[in-house]
Structures are given as structure tokens and as C-alpha cells.
Amino acid sequence: MRTAIVIPGHSRRGRDGVYRISAACLGLVREAERIAELTPVDAVVFSGWARAGGPPEAVQMRSAWRGPDTELVVEPSASVTAENASRTVPLLVERGISRAVVVCAPFHVYRTRFFFSRLYEARGIEAEFHVAQVATDFRALAWELAAAAVCRRQLRAARAELAGVGP
């Protein structure tokens, strides 16, 4: 069984106006490194876009990777969790990945599970979820509560996007 670790990105704007991966996102990368040290993986997939023209979250996460030598894959266009899931599906399928360990923050696990389990399992990819113990705050909780309102619409859009992608 070929296995990948998938990390959805998250960034925050610094005082200089540049968006960089958040401390929590860096914590997800560190947790993924730990998992990759303990369990053989065939690839690590970083997913996340570039806000305001800066480097994509996925590229920043790949640059921060200090884990074992494995294939590092960048998906630089996803701006929401549904897109993290849908836009990593083709990358996993083309690599013959049948199991994905999705690493996420505590408050994010509910939406992550909602999207990734539906979109991955429809393509024969077993999705497991690993909640990293990273610092969260009220803003993260508020964001998750607000984002829950659009989950069904985003899932429909993600499914439509995948409808045009091979098996």
C-alpha cells in the first residue's frame, strides 16, 4: 500500500504585509516529519496558495521540511480546505497512492474530515486524520465556525472540479 502525508496550508500576514505560513502550519510540518520518521511514506504533499502575490503556502512548507528524504509534492493553488482535498486527489492518483494521512490542527479536523474523507474515498484513497497538537486561538475557532456554513457549497464545487479529472 502506497502512503502519502498531506498537509493543508495556513498563512498569516506579517507586520510587513507579507503572508507567511503560520506557526500552527509550521507545527503541522513538524508533526508530519515525525510521522514520516516513524512510518515509511512514498510522498508528502503540501497544499496551499499564494495570497497577495507572495510565495504559495505549499512552497513555504516544502522549504521548511526537515524530514526524511521522500518525494515532496507541491500543490500551490488551493485557497480553501475543499480545494486542498480536491486538488491533491490527482497528485495522489498519478502516484498510485492508496492511503493518505492528512495532518491538521485541532479545530480544523472537522472540516478536514468532511472534505477529505468524501473526496478521497470516492477515488479509492483511504483517508486517515492526524490532529497535531499545535497552538490554536479564538480566531481559529471563529474561522472554523464561520466556514462551516459554506461546507456543502464548497463540497459541490470540489466534486464538480474533480468530475473533469480522470479515474
C-alpha positions in Angstrom: 0.0 0.0 0.0 1.5 3.3 -1.1 1.1 6.0 1.5 1.3 9.8 1.5 1.1 12.5 4.1 -1.0 15.5 3.1 -0.7 18.9 4.8 -3.2 21.7 4.0 -1.6 25.1 4.4 -2.4 28.2 6.5 -0.8 31.6 6.5 -1.0 34.9 8.3 0.0 38.3 7.2 3.1 39.6 9.0 3.6 43.2 10.1 5.5 43.8 6.8 2.3 42.8 4.8 3.8 39.5 3.6 1.8 36.3 4.1 3.9 33.5 5.6 2.9 30.1 6.9 1.6 30.4 10.4 3.3 29.0 13.5 0.5 26.4 13.6 1.2 25.4 10.0 4.9 25.1 10.7 3.8 22.8 13.6 1.9 20.7 11.1 5.0 20.3 9.0 7.0 19.3 12.1 4.3 16.7 13.0 4.4 15.3 9.5 8.2 15.0 9.8 7.7 13.0 13.0 5.1 10.7 11.3 7.4 10.2 8.3 10.3 9.2 10.6 8.1 6.5 12.2 6.2 5.3 9.2 7.5 4.8 5.7 5.8 7.2 3.2 6.1 7.4 -0.5 5.3 11.2 -0.7 4.5 14.3 1.3 2.0 16.6 -0.4 1.9 20.3 0.7 -1.2 22.2 -0.4 -1.9 25.9 -0.3 -2.0 29.1 -2.4 -0.2 32.4 -2.5 -2.2 35.2 -1.0 -1.3 38.7 -2.3 1.3 37.5 -4.7 3.7 36.0 -2.1 5.2 32.5 -2.2 2.5 29.8 -2.0 1.9 28.2 1.4 2.8 24.9 -0.2 6.2 26.2 -1.3 6.9 27.6 2.1 6.0 24.3 3.8 8.2 22.4 1.4 11.1 24.8 2.2 10.5 24.2 5.9 10.6 20.4 5.5 13.4 18.7 7.5 12.1 15.2 7.5 13.3 12.1 5.8 14.2 12.0 2.1 11.0 11.3 0.2 9.1 12.8 -2.7 7.9 16.2 -1.8 4.9 17.4 -3.9 3.6 21.0 -4.1 0.0 21.9 -4.9 0.2 25.7 -5.0 -3.4 26.8 -5.9 -5.8 25.7 -3.2 -7.3 28.6 -1.2 -9.8 26.6 0.9 -9.9 23.2 2.6 -12.3 21.8 -0.1 -9.7 22.7 -2.7 -6.8 21.3 -0.6 -8.7 18.0 -0.9 -9.8 18.1 -4.5 -6.6 19.4 -5.9 -4.4 16.8 -4.2 -6.5 13.9 -5.4 -5.0 13.9 -8.9 -1.5 14.1 -7.4 -2.1 11.1 -5.3 -3.9 9.1 -8.0 -1.0 9.6 -10.5 1.5 8.3 -7.9 -0.6 5.3 -7.1 -1.2 6.4 -3.5 -4.0 4.4 -1.8 -3.6 5.7 1.8 -3.3 9.4 2.9 -2.5 10.6 6.3 -3.9 14.2 6.5 -2.2 16.3 9.2 -4.4 19.1 10.5 -4.9 21.4 13.5 -7.4 20.6 16.3 -10.2 23.0 15.3 -9.7 22.2 11.6 -10.2 18.4 11.9 -13.9 18.6 11.4 -13.9 20.4 8.1 -10.8 18.4 7.0 -12.5 15.1 7.7 -15.7 16.4 6.0 -13.9 17.2 2.7 -11.0 14.7 2.5 -13.0 11.6 3.5 -15.6 12.2 0.9 -13.3 13.3 -2.0 -10.5 10.8 -1.3 -12.6 7.8 -0.7 -14.6 8.4 -3.9 -11.3 7.9 -5.7 -10.3 4.8 -3.7 -7.9 6.6 -1.4 -8.2 5.7 2.3 -8.1 8.9 4.4 -6.7 9.0 7.9 -6.6 12.1 10.0 -3.8 13.0 12.4 -4.5 16.0 14.7 -1.3 17.8 15.5 -1.1 19.4 18.9 -0.4 22.9 17.8 -1.4 26.1 19.4 -4.8 27.5 18.4 -6.6 30.6 19.4 -10.1 32.2 19.3 -9.6 33.4 15.8 -9.1 29.8 14.6 -12.2 28.7 16.3 -14.2 31.6 15.0 -12.9 30.9 11.5 -13.9 27.3 11.6 -17.4 28.1 12.9 -17.9 30.7 10.1 -16.5 28.4 7.4 -18.9 25.5 8.4 -21.7 27.5 6.9 -20.3 27.1 3.4 -19.1 23.5 3.5 -21.9 21.9 1.4 -21.5 24.5 -1.3 -17.7 24.1 -1.3 -18.1 20.3 -1.5 -20.3 20.6 -4.5 -17.7 22.8 -6.2 -14.9 20.4 -5.4 -16.8 17.4 -6.7 -17.6 19.4 -9.9 -13.9 20.2 -10.3 -13.0 16.6 -9.9 -15.6 15.4 -12.3 -13.3 16.6 -15.1 -10.3 14.7 -13.8 -9.5 11.1 -14.8 -10.4 8.0 -12.8 
